[in-house]
């Protein structure tokens, strides 16, 4: 049993930083549609996709939930006039929450890396026009930090 747990922990943490961010984004996105706590969502998500979610992804989304008001304020204060959070696609919102959480609370990650990875996630998951939008908002947030 102990060996099985060690293998699971090894698999959970032997993935690229990009994959961890991708997992954090997906978990953050899923949390927008559920009242379940993050650990329950993570267990269900891992089972559904037959993969281990990284500790980074789980802790990142827990941090996002803990600081969501501050993160959303950073997004809202850097939107163009007339835009509100509820107008942003859920995909783009989740991507930006992950990136802004990293920029504000994870000092070991360069801001430029957080923005670049968010843009890459946006290219993969968001509508075509959303990539420039995500990049612009995150750039404005970075300047304000």
N, C-alpha and C positions, 0 to 999 in steps of 0.2 A: 504494500500500500504506500509506504513512504517513497519507494522508488517511482511509483506511478505519479505521485504528487510532484516529485523533483522533475520528472519528464514533462509534466504539464507546465510547471513554472518555467522550465527551460524553453519550451515551445512558445510560451506566452511572451517571452522577452527576447527571443532570437529572430526578430523581424526588423526591417528597416524603419528608420524614423519616419519616412514618408508613409509607409504602411500603418504605423501607429497613428499618425495624424488622420489618415483615411478612416481608420477604425473610430477615432474620436469624432470625426465629422459625422459618420454614419450613425453612431450612438447618439450624438447630439441631435441629429435630424429625427431619429426615431423617438427621442424623448419629447419632441414637440407634439406628438400625437398620443401620448400615454401619460397617465398619472402614476404609473409604477415608479418605484425608486430605481436609482441607477444600477445598483447591484442586480436587481431582478431583471431589468432590461438587458444588462450585459449577459447574464446567464441565458436568457431566452435568445438573444442575438447570437451568442456563441453556438448554442445548440442548433439554431435554425441554419446557420451558415457552416456548421461543422468546423469551426476554427476557434482557437483561443483568442480572446480579446486581450490585448496587452494591458499591463498595469497602467502604463502611460495613458492609454485611451480612457480607461475607467476613471482614473484620478483626474484627468483633464476635464471630463464631463461633470464630475462631481464639483470641481472648482468652478466651472462655468455656471452651474446651478447656484452655487454659493454666492457668486459675484455677478449674477445675471443682470441685476439692476444697473450696476456700474458699467458693465460691458455694453448693455443696450443703450445707455446714455451716451457712451462714446460713439456708437453707430448713429444714433438719432441726431446728435449735435454736428455730425459731419455729412448729413444728407443735404441735398439741394432743397431750396425753399419749396414748400408744398408737399414734400415727401414725408411719410410716416413709416414707422417700422412695419405696420401691418400691410404695407404696399410691397414690401420686399418679398421675393420668393423664399419659401421655407428652406430651399437648398442653399441659396446665397446667405441667408441669415445664419444657418448652422455653420457654414464655412467661415464667415466673418467672426462668429462667436469664438470658434476655436483659435483663429489667428489672433484676435484681440486678447483673449485670455493669455495666450503665450506672451504677447508683447507686454502686457501689464503685470503678469504674475510669475513668469518663468524667465528669470534673468540670464540663465545659461543659454538661451536660444536667441541668436541675433534677430532683430526686428526684420531685417531684409530676408532672412530665411523664412520666417513666419509668413511674410507677404508672398514670397515666391511660391511657397508650398500651397498657400490658399489659392493663388492664381492657377496653379496646376490642377488642383482639385476642382476649381470652377470650370476649367476647360473640359474636364472629364465628366462632370455631373450636372452642371448648370446649363441654362439656355445660352446660346452663343453670345448674345448681347450682355449677359451678366458678368462675363469675365472682366471687361473694362470697368464696369460699375464696381465690382468687388475690389479691383486694384485701386481705383480712385478713392473709394471710402477708406480702405486700409492705409493708403498713402497719406491721406489727410489725418487719420488717427495717429499715425506714426509721427507726423510733424508736431502734433499737439501734445505728445507725451514728453 
